[in-house]
Amino acid sequence: MDPLQEAFVEEGAVQCGFCSPGMLMTGKALLAENPIPTEHEVRQAIAGNLCRCTGYVRIVNAILKASQASAAVGGE
């Protein structure tokens, strides 16, 4: 699995699945453009994706965790 996918599972960010594809694609694009985003930048990036489970905190945490993991191994 991609580190972002692993972070989504570890952080419990995959809930009903309605928003997961869009959140993962948005998160991956954000990390490709900005490997170490702030929480505010993550929230801005995912603003166009609606989560029906109101799981934004877990999603934001997962994206931030993936960015930290990527930074720890020197990026992709």
N, C-alpha and C positions, 0 to 999 in steps of 0.2 A: 504494500500500500504506500501511497504517497505520504510524506510526513504530515501534511495537512489533514488527510483522511484519518491518520492515526490519532492526531490531536483531537479531531472531532469525536472519535470514539472514546478516547480517554477522558475528555471533558464532559461527556454526555450531551454533546451539541446536536447529535442526531436524535430527534424525537419522533414526530409523526412522519417525517420524510417529505412534507410538502415543500419546504424551502431548501432542503439539503443540496440539491443539484445547483441551484443558483448561488447559494452561499459558498459552496466549494469553488465554483467557477470564479466568483467575485474575489474570494480570498486568495485563490491561486494567482489571479491577475494582479491583485494588489501586491502580493509578495514578490512577484516577478518585477514589478515596477519600483517597489519600495520594500526592500528586504527586512527592514526593522521599523515598522510603522508604530505610531503612538496609538493609544486606545481611541483617541478622537479621530485619527485617520482611518482606523478600522471601521468605526461607527459611520463615518461619512461614506466609506466605500460600500458598505452593505445597506445603506439607507433605502435603496430602491427595491430591496428584496423583503417581502412580507413573511414573517414567521407567525403561523397560526397558534403556536404553543407559547408565544411570548418568551422564547428561549434566547433572546439576544445576548444576555450576559454570558451564557455558556459558549455561544458562537464566537463572541468577541474574545473570550478567554482562549478558545481553541486556536484562533488565528494568531493571537499573540504568542501562544505556546509554540506554534509551528515556526514563527519568526525567530524565537529565541533558540529553538533547536537547530535551525538552519544557521544562525549566527555562530553557534557553538562549534559546528563542524566546518565552518568556513564558507557557508553558502553552497548553492548548487551549481 
